[in-house]
Amino acid sequence: MLNGPAVSPNRMKVASLALAIMAFALPGKLGAAPQNQIAISYEVEVGKMSAMRIAYNATLSDTAYESTASIKTKGLASMFSDYQMDMTSSGAFDGAGLKPQHYRSKADKKSEEKVLEVSWPSEDPPAVKTTPRDKEDEALLAPALTTGLVDPLSMLLRMTALQAGKPCQSVERVVDGREVYELRFALAGEVKLGGDSPGVYRGPAFKCSMTYTPVGGRPALKYKRRGGVPSKFDIWFAPVKSGASDEALFVPVLATGRLQGLRFIAYARKASIGGQSIAGSAD
């Protein structure tokens, strides 16, 4: 039976990991494409019970992007942890790749509200602001604020490091205003998702492994004290062609793993690129 501790103590970690399953959704030649609209809705089940819903949307042009995401507990889980997080991110594309400019998250639990902001004023490391101000959290995070970090939503739009058209060959460092964490991806093989797979997609997919390791902030401190072992997850990416482009977009459609000792599964309920559902891409 799902209980409070299974969902509530690490809500920020769950939110970050939920976003991580949506990584690498775009191909390498993003700047050459016309403006795109991406919309994906995910269901997350923990311990065989519906626990969370994620909605992600992005608008992209040749030179800039804006994206939003919301994560909200649902079902029985909301009785123990009525939690919602809303995120926004914006940045630019140039010859060097993706450059995040601003990220903001607002987390609500009952009457409590916490806002985290990360900004990139220049080529220097990002700056973090917490509201209400948490000087201890900021001090713990400061040593990990190095150059090359991206926020969770910008990571979703980062150009993928592809080899022979295959995803999951990258290591990412992500900052969300509370922690810095490392996501390490590796390709496990090619499979076909059939009728027994949850979610909207049926067809060929790349199975990938992902490890999550806290690097900076309070979560990293707790991780080191406990002699932490990186968390491991499996993610399935569907190669989806959009428009006239011959390059596939790698859309994450399924993820599994364990959180707080309980098995979770996350799957795409609905997903569209440029208004076209990916459900038809398996044909």
N, C-alpha and C positions, 0 to 999 in steps of 0.2 A: 504494500500500500504506500502511495506517495505521501510523504510527510514534510513538515516545514523545513528541517535541515537539508533535505535533498534539493531544495530549490533556492532558499533564501540567503544563506551565508555568503555565497560567492556570486551574487547577481551580476556584478561588473565583469567577472571572468566569463560567466556564461554568455553575456552579451558580446564580448569580444570574440569568443570562440565561435559563436553563431555567425558573426560577420565574417570570420575567417573562412567558413565553408563556402562563402560566395566569392572567394578571390579568383583572380585570373579570368575575368569574364570577357576580355577583349583581345583581339589579335595584335600583332606587332605593328602593322601599318595603320594605326588608328588615325594619325594626322591626315592621311590621304582620303579618308572617308567623309561623306557628307554628314550633316547633323543626324544623330541617332537618338532614339528614345528606348531606354531599357527599363522593363518593369518585371520584377520577380517577387512572388509571394511564397514564403516557406512555412511549413508546419513543423514544429519540433515536439516530439513525444519523448517523455522521460518515464522509464519504468512502465511502459505500455499504456501511458495515459497522456492525453494531449496537455501540454504544459506551456507552450509559447508559440506566438505567431510573429513572423518577421515580414515586413514589407520594404522593398528596396526599389528606388527609382533613380534614373540618371538621365540627364540631357547633355549631349556632347556636340561640339562643333569642331572645326579644324584647329581652333586655337585655345578653347577653354572648355571647362566642364563644371557642372553643378550636380550634386547628388544628395539624396535624403534617404534615411532609413528609420524605421520604427520597430521596436521590439516590445511586446506586451505579453504578460502572462495571461493564460486563459484556462477555462475548465476548472478542475479541482485545485490546480496549482494556485489560481488567483485567490482562493480562500486563505492560503497560508502566506502568500507573498503577492499582494496587489501591486505589481511593479510595471512601470513603463519607461522606456528610454527612447528619446527622439534625437536624431543626429542630422547635421547638415555639414557639407563639405564643398569647397570650391577651389579651383586651381587653374593652371594653364598648361598647354602643350607647346613645346618648341622643339628645335632640332635636337636638344639633349634629352628629350623625353618628357616626363610628367613632373610638374612642380606644384605641390600643394601650397595654398596660400592661407586658408583659414578652415578650422574644424571646430564644431561646437556640439556638445551633447548635453541634454537635460534629462536627468533621471528623477522620476517621481515615485515615491513609495508612501502611500497614505498621505500625510500632511507634510512630509519632508521633501525638499527639492534640492538637488545638487547640480550645478552647472560646471562643466569643464570646457576650457577653450585652449586651443593650440594655434599659434600663428607663426608664419614664416616671413618675417619682415625683409629678409635678404638671404644671401647664401650662408649666413651664420646658422647655428643650431636653432631649433624652434623655441619659442617662449610659451610658457604655460600659465594659465590663470584659473584659479578655483573660486567658486562662489557657492556658499560662504567660504571665506578664505581659510585654507588649511595649510598653514606654514610648514607643518611637519611633513605632510604629504609632498609638498613642493620641494622641500629640502632633500627628501629621500629620492625623489625623481631626478633632481638636477644633474648628478654625475652621469646619468645615462642619456642626457639630451645632447646628442652628437649630430653631426651633419649626416645627410642621407636618410633620415627617418621620414616615414609617411604616416598619415593618419589612417584609421581603418577603412574609411570610405574611399580615400584616394588609392589605397592599396587595391581596391576592387577594380580600379581602372588602369592600374599600372600596365605598361606593355609587357607581355609575357616573354620569357626567355625560351624560345622554341627551338627544338632540334628535330628536323624532319617532320614538322607539323605536330609535335607531341608536347603537351603541357607538363607541368609539375617538375621542372628542373631549375628551381630557384630557392633562394633564402631571403626572407624579408624581415626587416626591423620596423616595428610599428609602435607609434605612440598614441595614446588615447587621452592624455591629460592626467591619468592616474598611474599608469605604468608604461614601461617599454617592454615589449616582448618580441621574441624571435619565432618565426614560422619557417620551418624547413620542409620543403616538398620533395617527393621522389615518386617517379612513375613506377607503378606495380604491374601494369599490364593492360591489355585491351579486352573488353568483355561486351556482352550484349544484355541490356536490361529488358526483361520480358514481362509477361502479365503478372508475375508474382511480385514485381517491384512496386513499392508505393510511389505515389506522385503521378505527375502528368506525362512524363517522358517514357517512351519505349524506343529502343534502338541501340546502336553501337555507343560505347562509352569508354573513356579511359579511367581505370581505377588508379588512384594515387594515395600515397600515405602522407600524413602531415604530423609533425611534432611541434608542440607548443612549449616554449621555455621562457619563463619570466626573466627579464634582464635588469630592470630598474624599477624603483618605486617600492611601496609597501608589500605588494605581492611577491616581489623578488626576494625581499628580506625574509618573509615567512618561508618561502621556498628553500632558501639556503639553510635556515635554522632547522628545517625538517629533513635535510638531506635529500631534497627533492629529486624526483625522476621525471623527465619530460613527459607530458601527456601525449598520447598517440591517437590518431583518428584516421579513418578511411574516407575518401571523398571520390565520387564518380562525376566526371565531366563529360557532357554531351557535346560532340563537335557539330555545331550548327552553322550552316551557311546563311547569310543574310544579303538580300539584294543581288546586285550583279557581281559582287566580289567572289573570287575563287577561294579566298582564305576563310577558314572556319573560325567561328567564335567558340570558345570553350566555356560552356555554361555549366556551373555546378548544379546538379540535379538531385544528389543524394549524398548523405554523410552519416556515418555511424561512429560510435565510440562510447566512452564511459565518463560521466560527470558525477562527482560525489559518490562514487561506487555504484551508481545505477547506469544501466545502458540507455543511451539515447539514440534516436534516429531523427534526422531532419530531411525533408524532401520538398521538392518544388510542387506546390499546388497549382500555380499558374505562372507562366513565364512568356514574355513576348519581347521581340526585338523589332523596332520599327513598326509596331502594331501587329506583327505576325506572330502567332503562337508557335512555340517550339514543339508543340505536340505533333505537328505535321512534319517535323524535320526528320523523323525516324523512317518515313516512307521511302 
